[in-house]
Amino acid sequence: MITQDYDCGSATVKQDDVVALMVQKGLDRQEIFDKGWLNVEDIYRKAGWRVVFDKPGFRDTYPATYEFKRKTKHIKE
């Protein structure tokens, strides 16, 4: 899903889209949340990504999203 939306060094993926794909693949929606299978930020950070998870506050209505950005390598001169 990251590669499908990847443009200009980043991708934003809606959590609902991730869950829908997981359910389509045969996983149970409640089990996905109960087992924390959406808590992927640290895994991607260790693989060299900057990851921000944004979810709506109490009165907000926008969808929860993950934003993935490739960390840039610093070039020594």
N, C-alpha and C positions, 0 to 999 in steps of 0.2 A: 504494500500500500504506500510505503514511502516513495518508492521509485515511480509509482504512477503519478504522484503529485509533485515530484522533485523538479524544482525550477530555480535557477539563480542561486544555488547553494542551500536551499531549504525546502522543506515540505511540511504542510499542515494536514494532519489526519484527524478526522472526527472520531471520537470514541464510539459513537453509535454505529459508524460504518465498520469499525473493527469488530465490535460485538456481533453485528449482523453477519459478517463473514465467518466468524467462529461458530455461530449457531448454524449457518448454512453447511459448515463442514462437520456438523454432528455434535457439537458441544452444547451443554445445557447452560442457558443464560444465567441462571442463579448460581450455578457452580463456578462460572467464569468470575463472578464478583466475589463469591465466598472464598475461593481459593487464591484470590489476588493475582490472577493471570494477566491482568491489565497493568500491573505495576512493573513496567519494563524500563523505566527511565534510567536506573543505575546500570542495567545491562548495556544499554546503548551508549551511555557515557563512558563506560569502560572500553567500548569499541571505537571511541573517538568522536562521538557526536555530542553536541550541546542539545539538551532536551528540556523543554518546558511543557508542563501539563497545566492547562488552564481550564477550570470548571466554573460554571456560573455560581454566583453568590445566592443568598436567600431569595432575593426579589428579581434576579436576573433570569433571562430566558434563552440565552444563546447556548449553542451546543458545546459540550466539553471537547477540547482538542489537545492533541500532542503536536508540538512544533519541533521538528528535527532540523538541526543545522550541522553541517560538517565543520569540525574544528579546523581552523587554518593552521598550516605549518609555518612556523617562523623561519625565515631564511636568514642565515648568518652571513654578513658581508665581510 
